[in-house]
Structures are given as C-alpha cells and as structure tokens.
Amino acid sequence: LMIRRPPRSTPSNSSAASDVYKRQPIENLISGRYRFDWRFSRWNNSIMENVEYPKVSLIRPGIAYWLTTRKPMEIRVSGTPLNPTKPFKIKLEKGWNQIANPFMIPIRLGSCSVIAGGNELPIPQASSYVSPRVWEWVDTSEDNVNNGEYRVLGLSSDLEPWKGYWIKAYEEGVELVYRSELTPAPAPKKPELLWSVRLDVESETGADRGNILGVAEGARRGRDLLDAEKPPSLSNVSLYFPHFDWGKFSDRYQIDIRPPFEHEEGWELMLEGKGDAVLRWSGDVPEEFNIYLEDLALGYRIDMRKRSSLRLRIDGKRELRVVVTRRKLGVEMEGFKPRRTALLPAYPNPFNPDVWIPFALSERGEVRLRIYDLSGRL
C-alpha cells in the first residue's frame, strides 16, 4: 500500500506500505466511507493514469498502491508473513510499476534479480530490462498539500517493509525476484558530479521538487545510468526534462547529467500544470560560467545568478531552457519571436528604487504600460 494522508479531499503526505500476507480486499482492512474518508488507487500503464477502487481492490504481496485518507488511521492486516529465506517474484508491466518489499525485514535492492528472456540476472546487470534504481515518494510537510518529492534510491539502498516504491521495466515479460541475501551483486561505480543545479516548482495546491541538471566526468550525451526518469505523480504541477527521442528509454526525466563542455550547454525543461507557480533553483555552477533561464514561449531570459526564483503562470505546458555558457547574454533572445503577448512578473518585488518590468509581444505594435499603487491609483 502507499498510505497517504490528505487534507479535505486533496492528497497530501504520501508514504507507502505493502501487504505481505495473502490477497485481501482493502474494504476489509479500513473503516469509513469511500471517497469521503479514504481513496484507493494504482497506476495503470495501458491508460497512463491511476485506476481507483473498486476497479482496484485486492492487496497483493510485492505490489504497492496509493491509499489516501482524510485523517490518520490504523490498518490491521492478519495472516502469515512470507518466508524471507525463499525468493518471491512478481510480474512487471512494461512501463512504471508500483512495487513493495513483500517481507517483514528490509532487503537490499541490489540483492534482487530480474528474469527476462529466459535468464535470471542481478539487477546491476539487467539495466536494459529494468531501471537500476527505485523511486520513493517523500512528503514530510504538515501543510496538507501534495508537495513532496521523489527520492532516487540506488542499488545499495534498502527496500523497507510497508513502504512503496516505483521501478520501470523497459520490456514486456519481465519478472522481479525479491531476495533477502545480505551480499548483493556489486553495482557499477558512478562518476561524481562536478556541479549541479536543483530546480523545484511550487503552487498553492502541489509541488514537484528534486529535479537535477549537472555535469560529471564519465557522463555521456544521451541516456546513461546517471540520468533518471520521473515516475507518475499525484501532484497537479510537474517539471521535467523531456527526452522522448531516446528509444525504449524515452520518458520524462528527473535527473539529466551531461559530460563536461568547454563553452556552452543547454537543458530543455517542460513545466506542466494550470495557474500560478513559483520556480526555485540552487546550485554550484563554476564562476567562469553564466547561467540563464529562457522562456521559449515568450522569448526572454533571466540571469539565474541574480535571483533564485521566478513566478510563472502555467496554462497546460510551458517550455523552458537552462543555458550554462561563458557568454554574457541579454534579456531578449535575439531573433526569437514570442508565441504570445504577456506581461511578466516585475523584479524585484517589492520594488527597490529601480524595477524591471518585462513584457513580450507576439507581433509589433504600440505599447502603453500603466502602473498602479495598492490603492488602485495610476
């Protein structure tokens, strides 16, 4: 189970758990009224969305689910725990899978294995079949908003009992084998990051945090093991690196690491949602480089060293780009025609003696800018 405690009807704190016993219907384990006191769902790859109770109701070993509750509650599960000395396997669907440790003791992800093409392979050697990592949703806030983040866990991480995780299968017919051995297969050594930038987006009703771009020695252009996809989220705002041209590894990415470069590199970003949101960033880009955020819809850029956040309005999808360069660039993107007319957020806000009020025009025309004070006076 993925146990979640929301505010009124909006999902909030998300943790996870799994049924380690026999299959049991969720309605036998929880009290209250469905949709009013609790909601229960699981991701479905065929329709690319969560399927809710009663279409999903049976809790199975090794499988994770979303459980949303109006208030904290206790769930009692009876039965005989699975024997951790015996391997336990589940079938994975091609795409994203919610999984859970079926045993009552922690197990190492690197101890598990994959059956594919008639062969059983340790996870470190099966990266062409499944992701060599899992994702855990973490939300420790007390604000009753679904604004946690996905933490990427490597092969040396433990899968804890009663927590849910995501893993991605790249092929059909793959099985995951849970094992409790204490000596997992060795994992390939990853290069250390030379520098990185973290990007978070927040709205009044959700957030998407923990998106990372960076540079590492040994990284490759295109997809490699330093890059990490992004699992489906219940948040109503999303930020990701779009890589839909990477063959069977095409997806939305949470982490995008590139090899070192001499002069300039750019990272495309997609921001999805509706309404106002705040994009925040932090990082350790070397001083010899400038770093800019470009709005590819409005044709302007900002210097990310001079500020650490930007308020944006989202209406569906909004294309952005982060550029790290030795060049000094201006606010306007030369030769770029904005796709729509917009008045952009003033900076700084509140005003200092000087203020920057940017705007974008989709076509040439006369512009008149009116500024009002808090009482509405021009």
N, C-alpha and C positions, 0 to 999 in steps of 0.2 A: 504494500500500500504506500502511496505517497500521501502522508497526512498533512492537511493544510487547515489553518485556522484563519477565516476571513473576517472582515467587518460585517456589515449587514448582509449584502448579497454579493460583495466583490471579494474574490480570492485574496488572501494575504499570506501570512507566514507559511512557507512551504518546507516541510521536511519529508521524510519518507520512511516506509516500512514495508515488510513483505510477510505473507502468510507462509510459515514454514511447515504447516501441517497439511491436512487433506484439503481438497477444494471445499470452500464454504461460501454461501451467498452472503453478500455484505449486509443485507437487511437483517440477518440473524445475529450480527455482531454489533450493531449500532442502533441506538434508540432515536426517537424523534421523527419528524416529518421530512420526507424527501423534498428537496428544493428550498424548504424553509429552514430546517436545522442542518442539513448536510447535502452535499452533492458528490457524485462518484463518477469517474470517467477514466478513459485510457486512450492513448494515441492510436490512430488507425492510419497506416501508410497508404491504403488504397484510396482513401478520400482526403488524406492530408489534413485531418482535424481530429479533435478529441471526440470520442463516442461516449455518451453518458448512459447511466443507469436508466431503465432496466435492460438496455441492449448489452451492457456490460455489467455483470453482477457477481460472477463466481471469482473468488480469490484463489489463485493457484501458486504453488511454490515456485520460487525463482523469478516471479513476474512482479512488476511494480505498477501502481495505479495512483491517480490523483484522488484524494479524499478531501473535500472542502467542508469545514464545519463552522457554524455560526459562533460557537464558543468552545473552549477546551472540553474534551470529553474522553472518557476511558473506553477502550475497546478490549473486550475479553475474548481470547481465542483459545479453544481447548483442542486437545489431540496429542499425538505422539510426535516429537521432533524428528526430523530426518537424521539419519546416522551420518555424521561428518566424515567418517573414515571411508565412505563409499561415494564415488563421483555421482553427481546429479546433473543431467543435461536437459536443456530446453531448445526448441527450435526458434531461430531468429528469422524475422521477416526481412526482406531486402529493404533497407532504409533504417529509420530510427526505431529503437526498441527500448522500452522501459524494463529494466531488469532489477533483481534484488537478490542478495545473498540468501539462499534457502536454509542455511544452517544457523544454529544458535551461538556460533563462535565467529569471530572475524576471520576472513580469508583474504589472502593476497591476490590482487588482480593478476599478477604475473604467474601465479600458480595455476590459473585456469587455462583451458585449452579450447581449440576450435576444431570441429570436424567439418571438412569441406573437400569435395572432390574425392571422397573415399579415404582421405587421410586425416589423421589427428595431429594437429600442430600446436605447439605452445603459442600463446598469444603474441609474444615478441616476434615470432617467425610467421605470423599469419596476417600481417598488415595489409596484404592485398585482398583479404576477405573481410576483416573487421577492423574497426578503429583500435589502435594500440593504447587506448585510454578510455576512461569513462568520465561522465559529467555528473556533478551533484548540484542540485539547486539549493541555495542557502539564502535565507532571509531572516536576519536577527532583529529587524526593526520592530518597533511597537506601534507603528502609525497606522496599522490596518490597511496598508496599501501593498499591492503585489510588486514590490520594488527590490527584490533580492538580486542575485547574480548566479551565473553558472560558474562553478569552480572546476577546472580541468584537473583530473587525477591521473597520474601516470601508473606504470606497471608495478612500482614499488608500494603503491597505496593499498590500504586495506578496504575491503567491502564489509561494512559493519552490518550486523543483524538489524532488521527493522528500519533500514534506510533504502531508498530507491535511487537508481542511477540510470543514465542513458548510455547506450552503446550503439554504434552504427554498423550495419552489415552492408557490404558493397556487392554481394552476390546473393542469388537465390540458393536455397537448400543448405544454409549454414546452420550448424548447431553449436551452442556454447556449453562447455562442460565445466561445472563448478567443482573445484578440488580444494582440499584443506591442507595440502602439503606445506611444510614450513620452509622448503628450499625451492623457491620459484626459479624458472628458467631465467638466465641473465638477460637483461634488457640492453638494447643498443645505447651507447653513450651519446647524449645530446650535446651539441655545442652550446657554450654560454652566450647569452645575449650581450652584445656590445653596448646597445642602448635600446630604449623602448619608449613608447607613448601609450598611455592608457586613456580610453575615451568612455565616458558614461553619458547616458541620456536619461533625463528625468521629466516626468509630467505629474500632474496632480493625482492621477489615478494609476500610475505604473512607472516602471523604470527598466532600463537594460544596461547593466553595468559589466565592467571587466573585459571590454574589447581592447585588444592589444595589437599595435603595429610595432615593428622593430627591425633590427639588423643583427645578424650573428655570423661569425666565421663558420664556414661549412654549410650555410644555408644555400638552397638552390632557387633559381627562378622557377615559378610554377609550384606545384604542390609537393611538399616533403613532410617529414614527421614533425617538423617544428610548427607547422600550420595546424590549426584545429577548427573543425566545423562548429556550428552552433545548433544545439537541439531545439525543438519546438518549445515555445514559451507561452505561458498564460497571460503575460503582460500585454497591454494594448499599445505599447510603443516598442519599437525594435530598431537596433542599429547593427549593421553587419558589413563585412567585406564581400561583395558579390563576385563569386567565382563559378560561373555557370558554363565555363568553357574548359573544365578540367576533366572531361570524360566521366568515368564512373565515380570520380571523386568530386564532381560538381555539387556545390551547395552554397549556403550562406556560411561564412566563416567568422569565428570569434577572434582568432589569432592569425595574423598574417606577417610572417618573418621573411625578410629578404637578405640576399648576400650584401656585403659592403659595396659601396659605389663611390665614385670619385666626385661627381658634380651634382647630380640631381636624381631624385626618385619620387614617384607619386603613388599614393594608395587611394583607390576608389572606395567610397563608402555609400551605403544606402540607408536612409532614415525613413522608417515607416510608422504611420500612426495617424492621428487626427487631433487637431487642437494645438495648444501652445506647449512647448517643451524647452528644456534647458540642456544644452550640450556642454559638458565639462571635460577638461583634459589636464593631464600632468605627465611629466616625463623627464628624461635626461639626455636630450639630443645634444651632441657636442657643440661647443660655442662657435666653431667655424662654419656651422650651417645655420641658415634661416629656416623657419618652419611656418607654413601658411595653411589656412583653411580656406578652400574655394567652394563657393556655392555655384554649382553647374547649371542651376535653373535661372539664377538672377545675374550671374556674370560678375561677381565681386569676390574679393578675398580679404582676409584679415590676418594680421600678424599674431600668431599664437604665442609669441614670447611676451607680447604687451598685455595680454589678458588671459584668463583661464576658463572663461565660459562664454556662451553665446545663446541668447534666447531666439528660438525659431518657431515659426508656425508651420505645422505639417498638415497637408491635405492629401492623404494617400501615401505617395512616395516622394522623397526629396533626395536628389543626387548631390553628393559632396565629394571633395577630394582633399587629402592632406598632401602637401608638397614640401619636401625637405630639399633645400637647394643652397648652393653657395652664392646664387644671385640675390640681389636686393630687388624685390618686386613691389609694384604699387598696388593700390586698392582695386583699380579696374583691371579686368582681364582683357588684354589687348586683342582686338579682332573678334571678341565674343559678343554675340547678340543675346541678351536675356530673353527667356521664353515667356516671361510675364512681367507686368509692371507691379512694383511693390515698394512700399515704404518700409525700410529696415530699422531694427532697434537702434536707438541712439546710444552712443558710448562717449564718455562714461555716463552712467545713470545711477544715482542722482548726478546732475550736471556739476562740472567744475567751471572755472572761468571760460574754458574752451570746451566745445562739444562737437562730436562728429555725428551727423545725421545722414546716413547713406540712403540712397534710393536707386531703383533700377527701372529702366524704361525698355519696353519691348519694341518700341519704334520711336523715331524722332518726334519731338513736339515741345511746345512751350510748357514750362514747369512753374508753378506757384506753390511755395511752401509756407504754410501758416503754422505758427507755434502758439499754443495756448498755455496759460498757467493753470494751477489746480482749481481755481475758481471759474475757469472757463473763459477768461478774458484773453483777447487776441494780443 
